[in-house]
Amino acid sequence: MRPAEAYMSLVSLIARRVLAGIILLGTILASHKRANATDVPSTFNVQAQTACEAQTLSRMDAREVFSGKAYDVLKKVARAYGRPVPHVYIFPGEWNMAYIAASTAVDGRGKIVVGQQAIDLFNNIALKGFLGHEMAHLVSDSAAQGCNDYVLRDPQMEADADALAARTLGRRPVKAFLERVLALTERQNWDVKHRLEVLQRFQLTTRFGKTPITAEWSKFG
């Protein structure tokens, strides 16, 4: 599979069910509401979620790690978000990563899965932006969709996650992450090009104190 195809095939590569949880701009603006065990819907089934997570991780041949490059970078990202360090799992092949929807409802930490190649191909700054992007999805997850649900992320959802990551970590790691993705896809990923343009516009507007980042992002997608 060519690099340009790999980034767009995340759902199929991650056992089809690992991605869910729609991120809406309103959720990000609403005091950065964060999912935890007390915020989950009353109908949420922790036992079913836990079983689905175990099955998904097993199918991916993912293993939890407690040290190493990805874990160390994620610790810094989690600290910036004011959250516990999520469980981080490494799966072989590819350079995609994702969070497991509603996983924060199980123990308050959540789970992020990282392709081994992402660790190898992204330097620490770009990896910080990549993990910061996934952390933005995780902290905005209301557990309305769980591990068993199938929800495809849309461009606005990704731009909103970039926005929250840039607000939390600063613009530099998010820019490095997007530029690295663009390089790995031989500059053929138009969605990432667009997101970089939005990031640049954010830099210009914030320099002159005109537009909050979330308002700027809301114009696109």
C-alpha positions as CSV (number, residue, x, y, z in Angstrom):
1,M,0.0,0.0,0.0
2,R,1.4,3.4,-0.9
3,P,1.8,6.0,1.9
4,A,-0.9,8.2,0.3
5,E,-3.4,5.4,0.6
6,A,-2.4,4.4,4.1
7,Y,-3.5,7.6,5.8
8,M,-7.0,7.4,4.2
9,S,-7.6,3.8,5.2
10,L,-7.4,4.1,8.9
11,V,-10.7,2.4,9.6
12,S,-10.0,-0.7,7.7
13,L,-6.4,-1.0,9.1
14,I,-7.6,-0.7,12.7
15,A,-10.0,-3.5,12.8
16,R,-12.9,-1.3,11.5
17,R,-14.3,-0.6,14.9
18,V,-11.6,1.3,16.8
19,L,-12.7,4.8,15.6
20,A,-15.8,6.5,16.8
21,G,-16.9,9.5,18.7
22,I,-18.0,12.6,16.8
23,I,-16.2,15.8,17.8
24,L,-18.3,18.8,17.3
25,L,-17.1,22.4,17.6
26,G,-19.7,23.1,20.2
27,T,-18.3,20.3,22.4
28,I,-14.8,22.0,22.2
29,L,-16.2,25.4,23.0
30,A,-18.4,24.2,25.9
31,S,-15.7,24.7,28.6
32,H,-13.7,21.8,27.1
33,K,-16.1,19.3,28.7
34,R,-14.1,16.1,29.4
35,A,-15.5,12.6,29.5
36,N,-15.0,10.6,32.6
37,A,-16.7,7.7,34.4
38,T,-19.4,10.1,35.9
39,D,-20.3,11.7,32.6
40,V,-21.2,8.7,30.5
41,P,-24.7,8.0,29.4
42,S,-26.8,6.0,31.8
43,T,-27.3,3.3,29.2
44,F,-23.5,2.8,28.7
45,N,-22.5,-0.8,29.1
46,V,-19.0,-1.0,30.6
47,Q,-18.8,-4.8,30.4
48,A,-19.6,-4.7,26.6
49,Q,-17.2,-1.9,26.1
50,T,-14.4,-3.7,27.9
51,A,-15.0,-6.9,25.9
52,C,-15.0,-5.0,22.6
53,E,-11.8,-3.2,23.5
54,A,-10.1,-6.5,24.3
55,Q,-11.2,-8.1,21.1
56,T,-10.2,-5.1,19.0
57,L,-6.7,-4.9,20.5
58,S,-6.3,-8.6,20.1
59,R,-7.2,-8.5,16.4
60,M,-4.7,-5.6,15.9
61,D,-2.0,-7.6,17.8
62,A,-1.5,-4.4,19.9
63,R,0.5,-4.5,23.1
64,E,0.4,-2.0,25.9
65,V,3.7,-0.2,26.6
66,F,4.8,1.6,29.8
67,S,8.0,3.2,28.5
68,G,9.6,4.3,25.3
69,K,9.3,7.1,22.8
70,A,5.5,7.1,22.4
71,Y,4.8,6.7,26.1
72,D,7.2,9.5,27.1
73,V,5.8,11.9,24.5
74,L,2.2,11.0,25.5
75,K,3.0,11.7,29.2
76,K,3.9,15.3,28.3
77,V,0.8,15.7,26.1
78,A,-1.5,14.4,28.8
79,R,0.1,16.8,31.3
80,A,-0.6,19.7,29.0
81,Y,-4.3,18.6,28.8
82,G,-4.4,18.1,32.5
83,R,-5.5,14.5,32.1
84,P,-4.2,11.1,33.3
85,V,-1.8,9.4,30.9
86,P,-4.0,7.2,28.6
87,H,-3.1,3.6,28.1
88,V,-0.9,3.4,24.9
89,Y,-0.8,0.4,22.7
90,I,1.6,-0.3,19.8
91,F,0.5,-2.3,16.8
92,P,2.8,-3.6,14.1
93,G,3.0,-1.9,10.7
94,E,1.6,1.4,9.4
95,W,2.0,4.8,10.9
96,N,-1.6,5.6,11.8
97,M,-2.9,6.0,15.3
98,A,-6.4,6.4,16.9
99,Y,-8.2,6.5,20.2
100,I,-10.7,3.9,21.2
101,A,-14.1,5.5,21.4
102,A,-15.6,5.6,24.9
103,S,-12.5,4.0,26.5
104,T,-12.3,6.9,29.0
105,A,-15.6,5.6,30.5
106,V,-14.0,2.4,31.6
107,D,-11.3,3.8,33.9
108,G,-11.0,7.5,33.2
109,R,-7.8,7.2,31.2
110,G,-8.8,6.0,27.8
111,K,-6.8,4.1,25.2
112,I,-4.7,5.3,22.2
113,V,-3.3,2.9,19.7
114,V,-0.1,3.8,17.8
115,G,1.3,2.2,14.7
116,Q,5.0,1.2,15.1
117,Q,6.0,3.1,12.0
118,A,4.6,6.4,13.5
119,I,7.2,6.0,16.3
120,D,9.9,5.5,13.7
121,L,8.9,8.1,11.1
122,F,7.9,11.0,13.3
123,N,10.4,12.9,15.3
124,N,9.5,13.9,18.9
125,I,7.9,17.3,17.9
126,A,5.8,15.8,15.1
127,L,4.8,12.8,17.3
128,K,3.7,15.3,20.0
129,G,1.4,16.9,17.5
130,F,0.1,13.6,16.3
131,L,-0.6,12.3,19.8
132,G,-2.0,15.7,20.8
133,H,-4.4,15.4,17.9
134,E,-5.6,12.0,19.2
135,M,-5.7,13.3,22.7
136,A,-8.0,16.1,21.5
137,H,-10.4,13.4,20.2
138,L,-10.2,11.5,23.4
139,V,-10.8,14.4,25.8
140,S,-13.8,15.5,23.7
141,D,-15.4,12.1,23.6
142,S,-18.7,12.0,25.4
143,A,-19.1,8.2,25.2
144,A,-22.2,8.6,23.1
145,Q,-20.6,6.1,20.7
146,G,-18.7,3.1,22.0
147,C,-16.2,0.6,20.7
148,N,-18.8,-1.3,18.8
149,D,-20.1,1.7,16.9
150,Y,-18.8,2.7,13.4
151,V,-18.5,6.4,12.9
152,L,-16.2,7.7,10.2
153,R,-14.4,10.9,11.1
154,D,-15.1,13.9,8.8
155,P,-12.8,16.8,7.8
156,Q,-14.4,19.2,10.2
157,M,-13.9,16.7,13.1
158,E,-10.2,16.5,12.2
159,A,-9.8,20.3,12.0
160,D,-11.5,20.7,15.3
161,A,-9.0,18.2,16.9
162,D,-6.1,20.2,15.3
163,A,-7.6,23.3,16.8
164,L,-7.8,21.9,20.3
165,A,-4.3,20.4,20.1
166,A,-2.9,23.8,18.9
167,R,-4.6,25.6,21.8
168,T,-3.3,23.1,24.3
169,L,0.2,22.4,23.0
170,G,1.0,25.3,20.8
171,R,1.0,25.6,17.0
172,R,4.5,24.1,16.4
173,P,3.9,20.4,17.1
174,V,0.6,20.4,15.2
175,K,2.3,22.0,12.2
176,A,5.2,19.5,12.4
177,F,2.7,16.6,12.5
178,L,0.7,17.8,9.5
179,E,3.8,18.6,7.5
180,R,5.2,15.1,8.2
181,V,1.9,13.5,7.1
182,L,2.0,15.6,3.9
183,A,5.6,14.5,3.2
184,L,4.8,10.8,3.8
185,T,1.8,11.1,1.4
186,E,4.0,12.7,-1.3
187,R,2.1,15.9,-0.9
188,Q,-1.1,14.3,-2.3
189,N,-3.3,14.6,0.9
190,W,-5.5,17.5,0.1
191,D,-7.2,17.4,3.5
192,V,-3.9,17.9,5.3
193,K,-3.0,20.7,2.9
194,H,-6.2,22.5,3.8
195,R,-5.6,22.0,7.5
196,L,-2.1,23.4,7.2
197,E,-3.6,26.5,5.4
198,V,-6.0,26.9,8.3
199,L,-3.2,26.6,10.8
200,Q,-1.3,29.3,9.0
201,R,-4.3,31.5,9.0
202,F,-4.6,31.0,12.7
203,Q,-1.0,32.1,13.2
204,L,-1.7,35.3,11.3
205,T,-4.9,36.1,13.1
206,T,-3.5,35.4,16.6
207,R,-0.4,37.5,15.8
208,F,-2.7,40.5,15.5
209,G,-5.1,39.4,18.2
210,K,-8.2,39.3,15.9
211,T,-9.7,35.8,16.0
212,P,-9.9,33.0,18.5
213,I,-8.6,29.7,17.1
214,T,-11.9,27.9,17.4
215,A,-13.7,30.7,15.6
216,E,-11.1,30.5,12.8
217,W,-11.5,26.8,12.5
218,S,-15.3,26.9,12.4
219,K,-15.2,28.6,9.0
220,F,-13.9,25.5,7.3
221,G,-14.7,21.8,6.8
